[in-house]
């Protein structure tokens, strides 16, 4: 699931959320099933994809570590180099999706109404420009 959807239950689901979800599935898969620099200790690399915090009121939250990965990139070298470049390029693509959004969930929820409209505009531009298709080509 996209970080935006996990952290904000009021967020209107968009195609970019699905694209990000696919990115996380791809990243998890290559961490589990391909050669990379942290193959001997994959546990910490997989942790962000299993992160869920259940609060006493029943609310479910997560995604902070996935957000960190998007903002800072994976510190893993994948083999072959083309796969490594694809993962890094996708990270950069989604960094733009989250640019200007508060990384702290509490601050984000307080700023949410003001950020939502800007975020929707950014999503529309990203969908139209074809950058994702270019990355995969």
C-alpha positions in Angstrom: 0.0 0.0 0.0 1.2 3.5 -0.6 2.5 5.5 2.3 -0.1 8.2 1.6 -3.0 5.7 1.9 -1.6 4.0 5.0 -1.0 7.2 6.9 -4.2 9.1 5.8 -7.5 7.3 5.9 -9.2 10.4 4.3 -6.9 10.3 1.2 -8.8 9.7 -2.0 -7.2 6.7 -3.7 -5.4 7.6 -6.9 -3.6 5.6 -9.6 -0.2 6.8 -8.2 -1.1 5.0 -5.0 -1.3 1.8 -7.0 1.9 2.6 -8.8 3.6 3.1 -5.5 2.1 -0.1 -4.1 3.6 -2.0 -7.2 6.9 -0.4 -6.5 6.9 -1.8 -2.9 5.9 -5.2 -4.1 8.7 -5.1 -6.7 11.2 -4.0 -4.1 10.1 -6.7 -1.6 10.4 -9.3 -4.3 13.9 -8.4 -5.4 15.0 -8.2 -1.8 13.7 -11.7 -1.2 14.5 -13.4 -4.5 17.5 -11.7 -6.3 21.1 -11.1 -5.6 22.0 -8.0 -3.7 24.5 -6.5 -1.2 22.5 -7.4 1.9 21.5 -10.9 0.9 23.0 -12.5 4.1 20.9 -10.3 6.4 17.7 -9.4 4.5 15.5 -9.1 7.7 16.2 -5.4 8.3 15.6 -4.7 4.6 12.2 -6.5 4.6 11.0 -4.8 7.9 9.5 -1.7 6.2 7.1 -3.9 4.2 5.8 -5.6 7.3 5.4 -2.5 9.4 2.0 -2.0 11.1 1.2 -0.2 14.2 -2.2 -0.9 15.8 -3.3 1.7 18.3 -5.4 1.1 21.4 -8.4 2.7 19.6 -8.2 0.2 16.8 -6.7 2.6 14.2 -4.0 1.0 12.1 -1.0 3.0 11.0 2.3 2.2 9.2 4.3 3.2 6.3 6.9 5.4 8.0 9.8 3.1 7.1 8.5 2.8 3.5 8.3 6.6 3.4 11.9 6.8 4.7 13.0 4.4 1.9 11.3 6.6 -0.7 12.8 9.8 0.7 16.3 8.4 1.2 16.6 5.5 -1.3 17.5 1.9 -0.5 21.0 1.3 0.9 21.2 -1.9 -1.1 23.0 -2.7 -4.3 21.0 -5.0 -6.5 22.4 -7.3 -9.2 22.2 -7.0 -12.2 23.0 -3.3 -12.5 19.8 -2.7 -14.6 17.6 -3.8 -11.7 19.5 -1.6 -9.3 19.0 1.4 -11.7 15.3 0.6 -12.0 14.8 0.5 -8.2 16.7 3.7 -7.7 14.9 5.5 -10.6 11.6 4.5 -9.1 12.6 5.8 -5.7 13.4 9.1 -7.3 10.1 9.1 -9.1 8.2 8.6 -5.9 10.3 11.2 -4.0 8.6 13.8 -6.2 5.2 12.4 -5.2 6.1 13.0 -1.6 8.0 16.2 -1.9 6.8 18.9 0.5 4.7 16.5 2.6 5.5 16.3 6.3 7.3 13.1 7.2 5.9 13.0 10.7 2.4 11.4 10.7 1.1 13.8 13.4 2.3 16.9 11.6 1.0 15.4 8.4 -2.5 14.9 9.8 -2.6 18.5 11.1 -1.5 19.8 7.7 -3.5 17.3 5.7 -6.3 19.6 4.4 -3.8 22.1 3.1 -1.6 19.6 1.5 -4.3 17.4 -0.1 -5.2 19.8 -3.0 -1.5 20.4 -3.8 -0.9 16.7 -3.7 -3.7 16.0 -6.2 -2.4 18.6 -8.6 1.1 16.9 -8.4 -0.4 13.5 -9.0 -2.2 14.7 -12.1 0.9 16.2 -13.6 2.9 13.0 -12.8 0.3 10.8 -14.4 0.3 12.8 -17.6 4.0 13.3 -18.2 4.8 9.6 -18.8 7.8 9.5 -16.5 7.0 6.1 -15.1 6.8 4.6 -18.6 10.1 6.2 -19.5 11.7 4.7 -16.3 10.6 1.2 -17.3 11.7 1.6 -20.9 
